[in-house]
């Protein structure tokens, strides 16, 4: 299954949370599923499998990954040390497109993905155009010199988002650095990763 390319706020409305990360998300005003019977959906009982599936779909939507990518991340996380759920989130959180977004160099995650794919981002001085590239502590992320006036970057800098503690941004030089791998409480993702683990462990 490919990554989700449908209406951007449909999943936000479905779960009643601004998964897209935008401050003007419709889910903030209408925190119920879309459609004629959206308001009554909250009274339905959801099975355990349904809860696991929903958490997995939320994770896919938030990070913009395909089913195959998420399953591969889970396999890698299950082989790593520590809790599988936290390691899964850590793999997703250290994707290059997500780090560009968390640094505040792009207004949204899809915009960060586009910046990376179009070759506007450098890692340690080299152009990297793979959104799934995994950054590591010590890596330096910055836009290319001729890309410092593109509209998504200007919009992101106007928003003035504060990077999480595991990242550092020099706003004058427009240069970000990965200080260390993130801890669970530093990853602003409202997902119950244990349910995602249960889904894939079935």
C-alpha positions as CSV (number, residue, x, y, z in Angstrom):
1,X,0.0,0.0,0.0
2,X,1.4,3.4,-1.0
3,X,1.6,6.4,1.4
4,X,-1.6,8.4,1.9
5,X,-2.2,11.0,-0.8
6,X,-5.9,11.8,-0.1
7,X,-7.5,14.8,1.6
8,X,-4.9,16.1,4.1
9,X,-7.4,16.6,7.0
10,X,-9.5,13.5,6.6
11,X,-7.5,11.4,9.0
12,X,-7.3,14.4,11.4
13,X,-11.1,14.6,11.5
14,X,-11.4,10.8,11.9
15,X,-9.3,10.7,15.1
16,X,-10.2,14.2,16.3
17,X,-6.6,15.4,16.5
18,X,-4.5,17.7,14.3
19,X,-2.2,14.9,13.0
20,X,-1.1,17.2,10.2
21,X,0.6,19.6,12.6
22,X,-1.0,22.7,11.2
23,X,-2.4,25.3,13.7
24,X,-5.5,25.8,11.5
25,X,-6.4,22.1,11.2
26,X,-10.2,21.6,10.9
27,X,-10.1,18.9,13.5
28,X,-9.6,21.6,16.2
29,X,-13.0,23.1,15.3
30,X,-14.8,19.8,14.4
31,X,-13.2,17.0,16.4
32,X,-15.4,14.3,15.0
33,X,-15.2,12.1,11.8
34,X,-16.3,13.6,8.5
35,X,-19.5,12.6,6.8
36,X,-23.2,12.6,7.5
37,X,-22.9,10.4,10.6
38,X,-19.7,11.9,11.9
39,X,-21.1,13.2,15.2
40,X,-22.6,9.8,16.1
41,X,-19.4,7.9,15.4
42,X,-18.0,8.6,18.9
43,X,-20.7,6.3,20.3
44,X,-19.6,3.3,18.4
45,X,-17.5,0.6,20.2
46,X,-14.2,-0.2,18.6
47,X,-12.7,-3.6,18.8
48,X,-9.1,-4.2,20.1
49,X,-8.0,-4.9,16.5
50,X,-9.7,-1.7,15.4
51,X,-7.7,0.3,18.0
52,X,-4.5,-1.3,16.9
53,X,-5.2,-0.6,13.2
54,X,-6.1,3.0,13.9
55,X,-2.9,3.7,15.9
56,X,-0.9,2.1,13.1
57,X,-2.7,4.2,10.5
58,X,-2.1,7.4,12.6
59,X,1.6,6.6,12.6
60,X,1.7,6.1,8.8
61,X,-0.2,9.4,8.3
62,X,1.9,11.5,10.7
63,X,5.2,10.4,9.1
64,X,4.0,10.0,5.5
65,X,5.3,6.5,5.1
66,X,4.0,3.5,3.1
67,X,2.8,0.3,4.7
68,X,5.9,-1.5,3.5
69,X,8.2,1.2,4.9
70,X,6.5,1.0,8.3
71,X,6.6,-2.8,8.4
72,X,10.4,-2.7,7.6
73,X,10.9,-0.1,10.3
74,X,9.1,-2.4,12.8
75,X,11.3,-5.4,11.8
76,X,14.4,-3.3,12.4
77,X,13.1,-2.0,15.7
78,X,12.2,-5.5,16.9
79,X,15.9,-6.5,16.4
80,X,17.3,-3.5,18.2
81,X,17.9,-3.2,21.9
82,X,15.3,-1.5,24.1
83,X,11.6,-1.3,23.8
84,X,10.4,-2.0,20.3
85,X,7.7,0.7,20.2
86,X,10.1,3.5,21.3
87,X,12.8,2.2,18.8
88,X,10.2,2.3,16.0
89,X,9.3,5.9,16.8
90,X,13.0,6.7,17.0
91,X,13.6,5.3,13.5
92,X,10.7,7.4,12.1
93,X,11.7,10.5,14.0
94,X,15.2,10.5,12.6
95,X,14.2,10.4,9.0
96,X,15.7,13.3,7.1
97,X,12.3,14.8,6.1
98,X,11.1,14.7,9.6
99,X,14.2,16.3,11.1
100,X,14.0,19.1,8.5
101,X,10.4,19.7,9.7
102,X,11.3,19.4,13.4
103,X,14.1,21.9,13.0
104,X,11.6,24.5,11.7
105,X,13.1,24.6,8.2
106,X,9.7,23.6,6.6
107,X,6.1,24.5,7.6
108,X,4.8,20.9,7.3
109,X,6.2,17.4,6.9
110,X,5.0,17.1,3.3
111,X,6.8,20.4,2.5
112,X,9.9,19.1,4.2
113,X,9.7,15.9,2.0
114,X,9.3,18.0,-1.1
115,X,12.4,20.1,-0.1
116,X,14.5,17.0,0.3
117,X,13.3,15.3,-2.9
118,X,14.0,18.5,-4.9
119,X,17.5,18.6,-3.6
120,X,17.2,21.7,-1.4
121,X,18.8,20.1,1.7
122,X,22.4,19.1,2.5
123,X,23.6,16.8,5.2
124,X,27.2,17.3,6.3
125,X,27.8,19.4,3.2
126,X,26.5,16.8,0.7
127,X,23.1,17.0,-1.1
128,X,20.7,14.3,0.0
129,X,17.5,13.8,-1.8
130,X,16.1,10.7,0.0
131,X,13.4,11.6,2.6
132,X,14.0,8.3,4.3
133,X,17.7,9.0,4.9
134,X,18.4,8.4,8.6
135,X,20.3,11.1,10.4
136,X,22.7,10.4,13.3
137,X,24.1,12.4,16.2
138,X,26.5,15.0,15.0
139,X,25.0,15.3,11.5
140,X,24.6,18.9,10.2
141,X,21.5,19.7,8.2
142,X,21.1,22.9,6.2
143,X,19.4,24.2,3.0
144,X,21.6,24.7,0.0
145,X,22.9,28.3,-0.6
146,X,20.7,28.9,-3.6
147,X,17.7,27.4,-1.8
148,X,17.6,29.8,1.1
149,X,14.9,32.0,-0.4
150,X,12.4,29.4,-1.4
151,X,8.8,30.0,-0.2
152,X,8.4,26.9,2.2
153,X,11.6,27.9,4.1
154,X,10.5,31.5,4.4
155,X,7.1,30.4,5.7
156,X,8.6,28.1,8.2
157,X,11.0,30.7,9.6
158,X,8.1,33.1,10.0
159,X,6.3,30.6,12.1
160,X,9.4,30.5,14.4
161,X,8.9,26.9,15.7
162,X,11.2,25.8,18.5
163,X,13.2,22.6,17.8
164,X,12.9,19.7,20.3
165,X,15.8,19.3,22.8
166,X,17.7,16.7,20.7
167,X,18.1,19.1,17.9
168,X,19.8,22.5,17.6
169,X,19.2,25.3,15.1
170,X,21.4,28.3,14.3
171,X,18.8,30.7,12.9
172,X,21.4,33.1,11.5
173,X,23.3,30.4,9.6
174,X,20.2,28.3,9.0
175,X,22.1,25.3,10.1
176,X,20.7,22.5,12.3
177,X,22.5,19.8,14.2
178,X,21.4,16.5,15.6
179,X,22.7,16.4,19.2
180,X,21.6,12.9,20.1
181,X,18.8,10.4,19.5
182,X,15.4,11.4,20.9
183,X,13.8,10.0,24.0
184,X,10.1,9.1,24.0
185,X,8.9,12.1,25.9
186,X,10.7,14.4,23.4
187,X,8.8,13.0,20.4
188,X,5.6,15.0,20.1
189,X,3.6,12.1,18.6
190,X,0.2,11.3,20.2
191,X,0.3,7.6,19.3
192,X,0.1,4.5,21.5
193,X,3.1,2.7,20.0
194,X,2.4,-0.4,22.1
195,X,-0.8,-1.0,20.1
196,X,1.2,-0.7,16.8
197,X,3.6,-3.3,18.1
198,X,0.7,-5.6,19.0
199,X,-0.7,-5.1,15.5
200,X,2.5,-6.2,13.8
201,X,3.2,-8.9,16.3
202,X,-0.1,-10.8,15.6
